[in-house]
Amino acid sequence: MAARSGKHVERVQTGVRIEKRILKVLKSLAYHKEISLSDLLEGMILHSLENRPAFNEETLQFIRTMREVYHLDLNADDAHTMEE
């Protein structure tokens, strides 16, 4: 098995506010995938920036289940209309 060579990156700490139920779903997904929340977010963002799907059907089913568990009824149409 060949060793995997990654690109060198510099990470920074940031304070980001996020909707509570979205965070619960993301944390559950990261735990399910056995990766950090940071790695999950970086992967999702990199896929999104290239207009590529980040998840296969099995993962999407897990996400749907977690959305139900955490009562996450927001969708993409709500992205720029949420109020506190």
C-alpha positions, 0 to 999 in steps of 0.5 A: 500500500503506497504512503499517502502524501498530503499537501502542507496547509496552515490552519488558523483558529476562528470563531464562527457562529452556526445554527444549533441544529446544523451543528448537531447534525454536522458533529454527528456526521463527523463522529460517524465518519470518524473525522474531526468537525474541522476536517468534515467542514474543510472537505465539504467546502472544498467539494462545494467550491468545485461544484462536486457532491461531498457525500454518497447516497449512504452518507446522505441517508445518515444525514437525513436521519440526523436531520430528523433526530435533531428536528432540522427543518431548514434547507438551502432556501432558508440560507439567507433568510434566517433570523435570531 
